[in-house]
Structure formats: structure tokens, C-alpha cells
Amino acid sequence: MDVIVVNKDNFEKEVLKSDKKVLADFNADWCGPCKMLKPIVEGFAKDNDEIKVVSINIDDEDELSEEYNVSSIPCLVVFDKGKETKRNVGLISRDDIDTLIGD
């Protein structure tokens, strides 16, 4: 599955009302670690159809980043049944994303 770009208009549908667990990648175009994380997140998305992976640009979606208290990026947030269950701030390996998602 491809990474879905999310904004305030489709956040509720794609994340909060998703029937799958969601990995939300809060990022920005100017962020070096975000650029390094992007191919890792894309690879995870392609290999895991049972997890929905979304990308949220904090510069474009400052309301969402404020609502979810994202003050440092990259920030990966796991949502399950519309609720945040886990979070990681900073560059993370593929293995660590697998651990973060858990079961």
C-alpha cells in the first residue's frame, strides 16, 4: 500500500475512522532526518498492507500538529481505533518501526 498524504480535511476519515491500525508520519520538506526517514516509511507501507501509513506535512497542517502536540520531527504516531497508542520522535530504523507498531 502506498503512503497516503493526509490533511485536516481527510484526517478523520483516513486516520481516526480507519478500520486498520495507522502509522502517521509528521514531517516537513526542509527536515533532513525526515528526508532520511521517508524511504524507510515508504518501504514499510509497501510491505504491510494491514497497516495504513499516512504522511502529514506540519508546515501545511499546523492545526493537526498542534492538536497532536507534535513539536519535534520526524514524529511517528501510531493510531488504533482512532486513539494514539504509541509515538516516536526522531529518525528510526525499519526494525524499530516494526517494534513501534507491535500487535
C-alpha positions as CSV (number, residue, x, y, z in Angstrom):
1,M,0.0,0.0,0.0
2,D,1.3,3.5,-0.8
3,V,1.7,6.3,1.8
4,I,-1.4,8.5,1.8
5,V,-1.0,12.2,2.1
6,V,-3.3,13.5,4.9
7,N,-4.6,16.9,5.6
8,K,-7.2,18.4,8.0
9,D,-9.9,17.6,5.5
10,N,-9.3,13.9,5.3
11,F,-7.6,13.2,8.7
12,E,-10.7,12.0,10.4
13,K,-11.6,9.6,7.6
14,E,-8.1,8.3,6.9
15,V,-6.8,8.1,10.5
16,L,-9.5,8.4,13.2
17,K,-12.1,6.3,11.4
18,S,-9.7,3.8,9.8
19,D,-10.5,0.1,10.2
20,K,-6.8,-0.6,10.2
21,K,-4.0,0.5,12.6
22,V,-2.5,3.7,11.3
23,L,1.2,4.9,11.2
24,A,1.2,8.7,10.9
25,D,4.4,10.3,9.8
26,F,4.5,14.0,10.8
27,N,7.3,15.6,8.7
28,A,8.4,18.7,6.8
29,D,10.1,19.1,3.4
30,W,13.1,21.1,5.0
31,C,13.8,18.4,7.6
32,G,16.9,16.3,6.9
33,P,16.0,13.4,9.2
34,C,12.5,13.4,7.7
35,K,14.0,13.0,4.3
36,M,16.1,10.1,5.5
37,L,13.1,8.5,7.1
38,K,10.8,8.9,4.1
39,P,12.1,5.9,2.1
40,I,12.0,3.7,5.3
41,V,8.4,4.6,5.9
42,E,7.5,4.1,2.2
43,G,9.2,0.6,2.3
44,F,7.2,-0.2,5.4
45,A,4.0,0.9,3.8
46,K,4.6,-1.3,0.7
47,D,5.4,-4.3,2.8
48,N,2.5,-4.0,5.3
49,D,-1.0,-3.9,3.7
50,E,-2.6,-4.5,7.1
51,I,-1.3,-1.1,8.3
52,K,-2.4,2.2,6.8
53,V,0.6,4.7,6.5
54,V,-0.1,8.4,6.2
55,S,2.1,11.4,5.8
56,I,1.3,14.8,7.4
57,N,3.4,17.9,6.4
58,I,3.5,20.0,9.6
59,D,4.1,23.2,7.6
60,D,0.9,22.7,5.6
61,E,-1.1,21.2,8.5
62,D,-0.1,23.2,11.6
63,E,-3.6,22.6,13.2
64,L,-3.0,18.9,13.2
65,S,0.5,19.1,14.5
66,E,-0.7,21.4,17.3
67,E,-3.7,19.2,18.1
68,Y,-1.4,16.1,18.4
69,N,1.4,18.0,20.3
70,V,4.0,17.4,17.6
71,S,6.8,19.8,18.5
72,S,9.8,17.8,17.0
73,I,10.1,16.0,13.8
74,P,10.2,13.4,12.3
75,C,7.4,12.1,14.6
76,L,5.7,8.8,14.0
77,V,2.4,8.3,15.8
78,V,0.5,5.0,15.9
79,F,-3.3,5.2,16.0
80,D,-5.5,2.2,16.7
81,K,-9.3,2.6,16.5
82,G,-8.9,6.4,16.4
83,K,-6.7,6.7,19.5
84,E,-3.0,7.4,19.8
85,T,-1.2,4.3,21.2
86,K,2.5,5.0,20.6
87,R,4.8,7.7,19.5
88,N,8.5,8.0,18.4
89,V,10.3,11.3,17.8
90,G,13.5,11.3,15.6
91,L,15.0,9.1,13.0
92,I,14.1,5.4,13.5
93,S,15.2,2.2,11.7
94,R,12.8,-0.2,9.9
95,D,13.2,-2.7,12.7
96,D,12.2,-0.1,15.2
97,I,9.1,0.8,13.2
98,D,8.1,-2.8,13.3
99,T,8.6,-2.8,17.1
100,L,6.7,0.5,17.4
101,I,3.7,-0.9,15.5
102,G,3.6,-4.1,17.6
103,D,0.5,-6.1,17.7
